[in-house]
Structures are given as C-alpha cells and as structure tokens.
Amino acid sequence: MTDAAIDKHLLRTWIELDRAALAHNLGLFRGLLPAGCRLMAVAKSNAYGHGLYDFVPAVDRLGADWLGVDSIVEAATLRKIGIEKPILVLGYTLPARIEEAARLQISLTLSSFESLSALSRSGVGDRLGVHIKIDTGLHRQGFLPAQVPELVSVLRRDHPGIGIEGLYTHFAAAKDPDDTAYTRGQIEAFRRAAAAFEAAGYRPLLHACATAGAFLHPEAHLDMVRIGIGLVGLWPSLKMKAAFERKYELRPVLSWRTIVSEVKRLPAGARIGYDLSETLARDSVVGVCPIGYWHGFPRALSRVAEVLVRGRRVRILGSVTMDMVVVDLSEVPDVRVEDPVTVIGRDGGEEVTATELAGRAGQSFYELLTRLNPLIQKYELAGQ
C-alpha cells in the first residue's frame, strides 16, 4: 500500500485500502481459531482485486502464518519483494517451473498422478513442500477419495523422498448456513483420507476451511484455515451475512473513488450515450466520470447502477463505455468538476457495496473485485 498523503488530485480514479479494517478482520478470524491453528491469508488473483503488492505486505506485517496464491508467478513475485513467509500455490504449476518453486522455497499443490509424475521427473521433490489436494466433492482439482489408497502406496513405494507438507480439500457449498449436510460429508471424506496418510506414517498439515467454513464448521479448523474474502471484509454469501453479522463485524477494506470531470445541463428529451440508450424524461444536470469497463466497471451496470456524489446516490445514465460513464446529478446541488465520486464504499450516511454493484450487474462480487484493473493506483488509509 502506498501513502495516502500522495496528492490524489493527480489522478482521475483511485482505490483506498483501509489498514485498520484489515487488522480488525484478521484479528476476528484469529479469535475464531483454536490455539495453534495457523491462518493462511489467501491473496490469489491480485488479492481479490486489492493488489498483490499492497495486500500481502500488510497481512505479512499483521502476522498471517501462511500465504496462499493461485500461481507460481504470484508466488515468485512475492519472494522478489521480500516476503519470506511460507507460500502455497493453490493452482496448477507447469512442470517447467517446479525447480523454480524449490529454489524459492514455494510449496506446491499436488492434485493428480500426472502432476506426481512431473514432480518426480523434476528431481527436486525432496527439496519441495508438497500439499496434496483431495477432491471430496467440489470436483475440480484433487485426487478422489477412492484413489487415496493407491496414492499412498505409490508415494511410499516410488517417491519416498517427496516431502508431504500438507493435505487439504476445499468445500463446495459451505456458504449456506441452512444446509450443511454436503459439507459435513466432505469433512468426513477428508478425515478418512487424512487417516490413510497418517496410518502410512505421514504427518501433514491438515486444512479444509476457507472463510465460510471458519464460521460454520469449527470442527474442521484442523491445523490451518485459509481466509481470503473474509480478510478483505466481505461475507461469502448474503445468507452468511444475515446469520452472523450481528455477532461478527467484517469491515470492507476497499473503497473505489473517481471524480466528476464535466457537468452540463440537458433538456428533457435529450438522448444519452452510444446507440441513444437513454432518453431524459426531464430537464437534467448530468455529470461525466472518467471510469468505464476498462477500469472494471461492468458494461452490465448501464442505466442500473448508482454511485455516490456528496453523500447522495446518483444513477448511471445510458451505456457504460470503455473509459467514461454519465451520471444524473439533478438532485445534488452545487456539484463541481473534480468533486469526488464513490463507486464502492461509503460517503456520509450512504454506502455502495461491492455486493450491491455485482448484484446489479448480474455477477458474483468475487468476479467484480478480481476484474478491477490492477493499474488503478492504491492508497493506504492508515488512520481509520
């Protein structure tokens, strides 16, 4: 994160990251975990849009035990900027980069017999931390439970030097507090897999819960939990928010701002935007904001999204374009060029959340956040 004292008047749009909110969220999850249970801060996909270079040093200073990323590219980048904490690559690693992972002391996910063969051919399995992924029901990566006996046998017989550092799974439906049966079945399947490894003499770190599981399934906290969306202050689902927000407060870390770059008066009947997509029903004051779908503001928000100007909600008029949107300022008095506009975040008593924007666009807020353009400058708000 960069210093908030840098002059924002040099920018047309920027992202603010609240260090105090991040510290609060990490402390909340620490309080949920039993003594000795490690916390992995998941920073995949540019830290859910919050910025790999910005988010990871912050959680490193705040005391996260492990870091989780999607790729060896993200992991190597973190090593280059001085991050020394254990890092696990959760996604697929190309065979050509396995030796690099060993050299940089980056742990890798092993999820198929093909990956095991590639690891064996690399010749560095004895210098690498390996976390085996078990597919207990999500049906993406991972060895199926029925393959576990064969996997254990092959590891002991043919690959005794490979260091099995961890064993993990990922839940498919843990975000629904009203239906936990499927997740409980996954937990039991994972426990059976873990027992098979332990019977063979392995003592890996066991981890299964992400943010939702950390709240709903304390019986599966095991040796480590992986917290991503919760650290940045968002609930994994609206059902979870309704069930837990009275007891636990998650504080959003990210706010997105832009400015008013132009103001004009238009008569009733004037048509706005490409393809004349909106016709004004009244004489109006409209403003231009210099953001668009290139910045990560989806075109699907055309005519339906609202942003905040001087603490009031204003609607997007016409189509979202590549680098500009038009907003209705008719109900906001005395707006001037360079007045700030809140795209995500709070202004006075009003707030536009990432969940709201994503819902209006018909997409997941995970998608909305991870598609924020990584070139947008970020600022750390240290005093909040």
JOHUPE-V395808 format. One line per field, one symbol per residue. phi: phi as a letter, one per 20 degrees, with the letter a starting at -180 (. if undefined). burial: I if it has 9 or more other ideal C-beta (glycine too) atoms within 8 Angstrom, else O. A space follows every 50 residues. Layout:
# JOHUPE-V395808
phi=???
burial=???
This chain:
# JOHUPE-V395808
phi=.efffgfffecebbdddefffffffffffgffefgnfedeeecfllllne ngfeffgfffffogeccdcecfffffffffenfdfgcdeeefdfgfdfff fffeldededcbffffffffffmdgfdceddeedeeqfmdfpffgfefgf fffffffdcfefeeebcbbceebfedfebdfffffffffffffffffffe necffdbcedgfffeecffdfleacdddfffencefbffffffcffecde dgedcccbcedacbdcegnfddngmlfbdfebgcdccdcecaffeoefff egmdeccdclmdfcefdmefdgcbcdcedfedfmfcgnffceecpdbmed bdefffgfffemcffgfgffefffeffdceeeee
burial=IIOIOOOOOOOOIIIIIIIIIIIIIIOIIOOIIOOOIIIIIIIIOIIIII IIOIIIIIIIOIOIIIIIIOIIOIIIIIIOIOIOIIIIIIIOIOOOIIII IIOIOIIIIIIOIOIIOIIIOIOIIOOIIIIIIIIIIIOOIIIOIOIIOO IIOIIIOOIOOIIIIIIIIIIIOIOIOOOIOIIIIIIOIIOIIIOIIIOI OIOIIIIIIIIIIIIIIOOIIIOIIIIIIIIIIIIIIOIIIOOIIOOOOI IIIIIIIIIIIOIOOIOOOIIIIOOOIIOIOOOIIIIIIIIIIOIIIIOI IIIIIOIIIIOIOIIIIIIIIOOIIIIIIIOIOOIOOOIIIIIIIOIOOI OIIIIOIIOIIOIOIOIIIIIIOOOIOIIIIOOO
